[in-house]
Amino acid sequence: MRTLQDKRAFITGGASGIGFGIAKALARRGVFVVIADLRPDHIDRALVEVREAGLASSIAALTLDVTDRAAFAAVAERMDIELGGIDILVNNAGVGIEGPVLEAGFADWDYGLGVNLGGVINGLQTFLPRMIAHGRGGYVVNVSSLAAAVRMPANYAIYAAGKAAVLNLSENLREELAGKGIGLSVLCPAFVRSNIHEAALNRPEHLREGSGFGASEASLLQRPPGNDWLDPETVGEIVADGILAGRLHIVTHGEFRDKMRERNKTLMDAVPEAAFQY
Ligand SMILES: NC(=O)c1ccc[n+]([C@@H]2O[C@H](COP(=O)([O-])OP(=O)(O)OC[C@H]3O[C@@H](n4cnc5c(N)ncnc54)[C@H](O)[C@@H]3O)[C@@H](O)[C@H]2O)c1
């Protein structure tokens, strides 16, 4: 994408943390941004900040649960009617699901993968045909995590599985989208100051029953992000630059280099020299 000026962006989970950081960075560079979020309290807080930052004419908000396909289709229709479609889709909504995987119920798999992977799939399925149809080209940013590229502690197995799928899907989708004039980046952050510890509050009622993660999520709620974690506005600026540069991978942190090498080495060491090994 050569310029961000006068583009229209749609950011899921855009009322908090990384999504909101991206929203502000894009708005400052001339983009009209719609933030779509599950949480009305996050939206209210974000809009106050938007006004204080003098960005009220550049950022609007609506409520959306990214796992609700019908609602997704309805807001996409609204974007077509009110904005003439969107140019930039940021599939950012995610939940920091964690817990001992052997204690997980189906509810935990459905919650973690439903938002972290299903939300991205729903975003792509809903918006890509519309972005292709309007013919202006565009850009997609999928939010994965460095958790996708290293071996994580077992408590993060569901989270990492969803993020690995988003990373892989993004890498494999990029070429096909390029043929339609749509660029794609996948964002892989590590520690960013946000409300990611609020997984318990974002869990829908019907996926509370049968969960084995009640205790882990309650303890996570008491563990807010560290003050030394990266500022989401900095992440937003890095993402805006990444879109303009057309980077496939946008990686914000260097801390996991050794863990990434170690993971890749273990995999490569398992690869036989011969084409077939019996
Ligand atoms: N914060 C980190 O350290 C970190 C690291 C790597 C990756 N990430 C990823 O970044 C993305 C943003 O997370 P964050 O850290 O800014 O957390 P956050 O909780 O501050 O922001 C996520 C937003 O998504 C919204 N959301 C949750 N479920 C939703 C749903 N079903 N539909 C619509 N919106 C929903 C939340 O209300 C929240 O406003 C996530 O995909 C997360 O996995 C975060």
The ligand as an SDF file (V2000), in Angstrom:
LIG
                    3D

 44 48  0  0  0  0  0  0  0  0999 V2000
   -0.6020   -8.0390   24.7550 N   0  0  0  0  0  0  0  0  0  0  0  0
    0.2920   -8.9150   24.3880 C   0  0  0  0  0  0  0  0  0  0  0  0
    1.3240   -9.0650   25.0520 O   0  0  0  0  0  0  0  0  0  0  0  0
    0.0970   -9.7160   23.1110 C   0  0  0  0  0  0  0  0  0  0  0  0
    1.1680  -10.4790   22.6390 C   0  0  0  0  0  0  0  0  0  0  0  0
    1.0050  -11.2050   21.4660 C   0  0  0  0  0  0  0  0  0  0  0  0
   -0.1900  -11.1610   20.7760 C   0  0  0  0  0  0  0  0  0  0  0  0
   -1.2270  -10.4220   21.2640 N   0  0  0  0  0  0  0  0  0  0  0  0
   -2.4750  -10.4250   20.5160 C   0  0  0  0  0  0  0  0  0  0  0  0
   -2.8580   -9.1020   20.2360 O   0  0  0  0  0  0  0  0  0  0  0  0
   -4.2670   -9.0270   20.0280 C   0  0  0  0  0  0  0  0  0  0  0  0
   -4.8310   -7.8850   20.8330 C   0  0  0  0  0  0  0  0  0  0  0  0
   -4.7230   -8.1870   22.1990 O   0  0  0  0  0  0  0  0  0  0  0  0
   -4.3280   -7.1260   23.3110 P   0  0  0  0  0  0  0  0  0  0  0  0
   -3.1130   -7.5930   23.9510 O   0  0  0  0  0  0  0  0  0  0  0  0
   -4.3720   -5.7630   22.7610 O   0  0  0  0  0  0  0  0  0  0  0  0
   -5.5080   -7.3950   24.3610 O   0  0  0  0  0  0  0  0  0  0  0  0
   -6.7650   -6.5110   24.8120 P   0  0  0  0  0  0  0  0  0  0  0  0
   -7.5880   -7.4050   25.6640 O   0  0  0  0  0  0  0  0  0  0  0  0
   -6.2930   -5.2290   25.3940 O   0  0  0  0  0  0  0  0  0  0  0  0
   -7.5080   -6.2020   23.4600 O   0  0  0  0  0  0  0  0  0  0  0  0
   -8.2820   -7.1600   22.7940 C   0  0  0  0  0  0  0  0  0  0  0  0
   -9.6380   -6.5660   22.4800 C   0  0  0  0  0  0  0  0  0  0  0  0
  -10.4020   -7.5860   21.8100 O   0  0  0  0  0  0  0  0  0  0  0  0
  -11.7250   -7.5500   22.3130 C   0  0  0  0  0  0  0  0  0  0  0  0
  -12.3500   -8.8520   22.1240 N   0  0  0  0  0  0  0  0  0  0  0  0
  -12.1960   -9.9870   22.8510 C   0  0  0  0  0  0  0  0  0  0  0  0
  -12.9780  -10.9550   22.3850 N   0  0  0  0  0  0  0  0  0  0  0  0
  -13.6520  -10.4210   21.3260 C   0  0  0  0  0  0  0  0  0  0  0  0
  -14.6350  -10.9240   20.4430 C   0  0  0  0  0  0  0  0  0  0  0  0
  -15.0990  -12.1710   20.5510 N   0  0  0  0  0  0  0  0  0  0  0  0
  -15.1040  -10.1010   19.4810 N   0  0  0  0  0  0  0  0  0  0  0  0
  -14.6540   -8.8200   19.3640 C   0  0  0  0  0  0  0  0  0  0  0  0
  -13.7440   -8.2850   20.1940 N   0  0  0  0  0  0  0  0  0  0  0  0
  -13.2450   -9.0810   21.1600 C   0  0  0  0  0  0  0  0  0  0  0  0
  -11.5730   -7.1730   23.7750 C   0  0  0  0  0  0  0  0  0  0  0  0
  -12.7760   -6.6010   24.2830 O   0  0  0  0  0  0  0  0  0  0  0  0
  -10.4290   -6.1690   23.7340 C   0  0  0  0  0  0  0  0  0  0  0  0
  -10.9180   -4.8480   23.6210 O   0  0  0  0  0  0  0  0  0  0  0  0
   -4.7960  -10.4000   20.4190 C   0  0  0  0  0  0  0  0  0  0  0  0
   -5.0450  -11.1650   19.2580 O   0  0  0  0  0  0  0  0  0  0  0  0
   -3.6800  -10.9930   21.2360 C   0  0  0  0  0  0  0  0  0  0  0  0
   -3.6930  -12.3910   21.2320 O   0  0  0  0  0  0  0  0  0  0  0  0
   -1.1140   -9.7100   22.4150 C   0  0  0  0  0  0  0  0  0  0  0  0
  1  2  1  0
  2  3  2  0
  2  4  1  0
  4  5  1  0
  4 44  2  0
  5  6  2  0
  6  7  1  0
  7  8  2  0
  8  9  1  0
  8 44  1  0
  9 10  1  0
  9 42  1  0
 10 11  1  0
 11 12  1  0
 11 40  1  0
 12 13  1  0
 13 14  1  0
 14 15  2  0
 14 16  1  0
 14 17  1  0
 17 18  1  0
 18 19  2  0
 18 20  1  0
 18 21  1  0
 21 22  1  0
 22 23  1  0
 23 24  1  0
 23 38  1  0
 24 25  1  0
 25 26  1  0
 25 36  1  0
 26 27  1  0
 26 35  1  0
 27 28  2  0
 28 29  1  0
 29 30  1  0
 29 35  2  0
 30 31  1  0
 30 32  2  0
 32 33  1  0
 33 34  2  0
 34 35  1  0
 36 37  1  0
 36 38  1  0
 38 39  1  0
 40 41  1  0
 40 42  1  0
 42 43  1  0
M  CHG  2   8   1  16  -1
M  END
$$$$
